Amino acid sequence: MDAHVLTEERPAGGAAASPAALPPTYLESLLAAGLLIETGVRGLYGRSAVFEGIADALNAVITRIGVDQQAEVLRFPPALGQTDFETSEYLNSFPQLAGTIHSFCGDERAHRRLLARLEDKQDWTDQQEPTGLVLTPAACYPIYPVIAKRGPLPQAGKVVDVLSYCYRHEPSLEPTRMQLFRQREYVCLGSPERIVAFRQLWMERGQQLGRDLQLPLEVDIANDPFFGRGGKIVADSQREQKLKFELLIPVNDGAPPTACMSFNYHMDHFGSLWHIALEDGSTAHTGCVGFGIERLVLALLKHHGLDPANWPQGVRDTLGDV
Amino acid sequence: MDAHVLTEERPAGGAAASPAALPPTYLESLLAAGLLIETGVRGLYGRSAVFEGIADALNAVITRIGVDQQAEVLRFPPALGQTDFETSEYLNSFPQLAGTIHSFCGDERAHRRLLARLEDKQDWTDQQEPTGLVLTPAACYPIYPVIAKRGPLPQAGKVVDVLSYCYRHEPSLEPTRMQLFRQREYVCLGSPERIVAFRQLWMERGQQLGRDLQLPLEVDIANDPFFGRGGKIVADSQREQKLKFELLIPVNDGAPPTACMSFNYHMDHFGSLWHIALEDGSTAHTGCVGFGIERLVLALLKHHGLDPANWPQGVRDTLGDV
């Protein structure tokens, strides 16, 4: 296992000691055990059969505990159309995280230029043109325009079940901060009261799931990583209004605990942007509970060990076959 | 359902008739039934629970009929590192299909410029910079560098099981030609004899699966869509050497049948690029069987109807619970 890139720039803390004397970081342990597979890019890893088995088991549990929601299951590929992405106003808040997809659209002459650049080890991407697709930044984004197009929602609202690979441009050495990772979400659209009750229900269910998985956890008010100085104000306001809570579990060595679930109340943000209305004509409010699938797998491996066969029986019972 | 974009430019054949008088295309039927969900972008669709149920059932069957391969299961997110992508020489053959991921890396001033462009409905993507990630063009691409790093393969070779969303920049009105779609593959690495036998085995198993699913099929020699005039020569050579076979099923209205599986012998192409060796020091040959998950689902829906509950019992038995 070539961990050169990783050991060279390991997180601060052991800089004075010889690299050989340091215990492996959690990421290094995961790579050595073959649970994650290095690709040479920070935050981009392959997953082993064992890792995927735990991910599948988690998704099955989340389905089971959500069965009373009678959610509509919708699955989208990991990209949005650019027009929908623009409407979402993601670029106002998180321009630094989004990923646009670009392609070569030139002729044979341009292709020869591309190959010459490649051969000379120069940048060949200058000929790439935007395709009109943007990688999905959060699993719920594709559903708002789809639901909006269907017309007014029933007054009781509705719940949608989504799961998608999401992209965020934040290369990191923390295994919990991947550039491509899966989010499972239940998204609720309805009256403000419906959303508040939905969020409360899932904050309780999320904590119960964490306890059933025998993970140390706390729930706290949180904010999204809004861009720039102006973003600080938006983040403060989000905290003041208690719009976002996170379920936090310690995962990374010597770092603050990691958000493994989040419980969000968007108020009428998406309802207004997409003109999603209830039967009475009022703008729908929305909220969601999001499960970070990779983060939950990493939390389980951290606290119960790298071999699921040796996990506590209660955890294994909760997850079914792992 | 707003099918405006689709009906406006429907495939040739009914141009003289009134649009209202035309029977729906297969894509329109799938959208009307809610099996696929429109996103406003050609070749980018959401999937319903029913569609995903069929996809999951197909994957389970493919796992079952491949169990004797003792394949190593590896799963990758839908992107490669740019260095690995360059090494793959994909840009020589298919530059037009690849998708690179770009992000905004500017400061607050640049962000204000971005938002001003957005507000003026001008192109804002000119500030996007390459991130060093490229979308996966075929599910097997991430595994070659990973296997190469492990050192020589056992003389008997090995089989890897992969499944990934793949991206190809080819917007189309044919539902079988999506920009983001899933490929399931078994990839074999070993001696030339091993690969030839592997491919023969899977050509037989693929046809048997097609017959069990009661789909009309034929197997034919094929070639990849190599770019440009030079690509024609490469494609001809690929056909002459019988390196690629496809299992074809009629799916699209009035169009040639669609490749739903492919059986490929790469000779030493990837083995040489990545320096993958066998125990005796010789360069590994590789081959793969690829299953187009969306295409197989679409073939089933086309031939057996849009409601799996009404499919022939033999098909339902083959797929297990759909």
Interface residues (C-beta under 8 A of the other chain):
Chain A: M1 D2 I37 E38 T39 G40 V41 L44 Y45 G46 R47 S48 A49 F51 E52 E72 V73 L74 R75 F76 P77 P78 A79 L80 G81 T83 D84 E86 L91 N92 P95 Q96 L97 A98 G99 T100 I101 H102 S103 F104 C105 G106 E108 H111 L114 L115 L118 D123 W124 T125 Q128 P130 T131 G132 L133 L135 P142 P145 V146 K149 Y165 Y167 H169 M178 Q179 L180 F181 F227 G228 R229 G230
Chain B: M1 D2 I37 E38 T39 G40 V41 L44 Y45 G46 R47 S48 A49 F51 E52 E72 V73 L74 R75 F76 P77 P78 A79 L80 G81 T83 D84 E86 L91 N92 P95 Q96 L97 A98 G99 T100 I101 H102 S103 F104 C105 G106 E108 H111 L114 L115 L118 D123 W124 T125 Q128 P130 T131 G132 L133 L135 P142 P145 V146 K149 Y165 Y167 H169 M178 Q179 L180 F181 F227 G228 R229 G230
